């Protein structure tokens, strides 16, 4: 079973759109929905109105110290085997039929730490980004909006809150290193890549630690690739700023 966690902070308009966009068959399925609100308040009226359309819905409001701290906190309320994280400006579009295929084929395999698919990029409608290998994961990340993590694995490792916008990338590298990430080939959600947090915030701490993360998880063989990736990122940023 799956819990979809929607993390939000002072973004009611996008949260309304996100909740409204979920396919009806998914709202009434066994999937659980949890809204983790970093603004301390009583549940707003629209939450109460929308929640009646969901079979399993929960709203949590408490202070956190950033997106990944909020995601870690949300794990304390998750009691399903897998969990998927969305931002308030994303949309869940997976069909119930596709979800059942994933459950039957992958969720019952205890060795799987994450099942990932694709997202549609809102900016240009492109599908991102197919099956990943160890080399590909060093070049770019998988959107967490396309990933269903095994809850107990995330509880064990947690998102590193020192990374402001790429803590999920660090987790994904770890799961790829131990060969427990499985590609399902389904489109899971629409990712807001025009103004999403990770597209706006440069994670210098992650960038600084990238070589070390690769070395500890993949070994020296992959470190040469990581050096080239770091160089290209910094060079592109330099060119943009000229």
C-alpha angles and dihedrals in degrees: 000000000000137000118202110208117199112196116202142167121187094330105115096152094058091041089056090052092047094051093042093050097058109111111255093235089057093048089055095042128095091270114118122221124207124183110203107197118191090197109090106230144109116281108282118240095255091056090057091047095049096041093067088069092059125081093211117022134156133177121203123185120188140126120273136172102238141323098299094045087053091050091049090049091050090058089069089067097043115102099168127097095245135032134198124196125213133176119231090253094055128085131220109224105161113129123234089242092056091045091054090050089054093047094050096043105037116009093070092057105095093198093064115099097178137013112201135185134164138293132213110236108229092210096065107357092247120152111241124232132320128213118348131214128195089265093048094049088058091057099047141356132250111242110251085222086073097046132091106195124200102249097222091053092054091046088055097048105020124193112290103241091200086076106077100197109000107050089118089056090058091051092048091052089053094050092047090051092059092044096239100121116105128193114221100184095228127125105240108178149343111262119211099225096162097073107359118141096248091052092054104039122066110215101216093171092056090045090052092050097040097098091048092048091052093046094049094045105032105019133232094307092073097039094086089059091049091053091053092047092052091048093051093048093052093043092052090048090050092051092049091052096051 
